[in-house]
Amino acid sequence: MEGKLRELVARSEIWQVLQRYARGLDRIDNELARSCYWDDAIEDHNHFVGSPDGFIAFADRATLGFVSCQHGLLNHSCDLVGDDAYCETYYIFTGEMATPPHFMSTGRYIDHFQRRGGEWRIANRVTIVEGHYELGESQLGKGMPPAYGPGETKPASRDRNDISYHRPPVPRRPKTG
């Protein structure tokens, strides 16, 4: 039972690293994204091969061309071998352009995680990009009025001002009248 519990904790910690990575890239939170890698890691990411710091700068340049972006993490498998883990995680990346077409990419992260000093991080990664797609404008939302009126600030931003960093998040108040 103790071995099963250790395995569950390890899998959960690895999954948390992957979620931190996606959030860090989407919010342009370089410190958060960087915390997912060991210093000696190599990121082999389609057109980029290099250090974690180099990759994060590359990713920023790419994603800042979008108004917003999201990494969705999907299927995940993880083989644990002591302080090493070998993982495959499917992803969908969407990037909203100022005007359509928007962008979507699908693929897989093939990761070697290592636990060092009790902490799991990415030791090496190969990102396999399996598809690129153009996305058109949705006809469903075209007739909707803007969600935020004059004087209201959108709660989404690509930095630590994003509402997801607020503790607690403060919603707008219902309009009376």
Buried (B, 14 or more C-beta within 10 A) or exposed (E): EEEEEEEEEBBEBBBEBBEBBBBBBBBBBBEBBBBBBBEEBBBBBEEBEBBBBEBBBBBBEBBEEBEBBBBEBEEBEBEBEEEEBEBBBBBBBBBBBEEEEBBBBBBBBBBBBBBEEEEBBBBBBBBBBEEEEEBEEEEEEEEEEEEEEEEEEEBEBBEEEBEBBEEEEEEEEEEEE
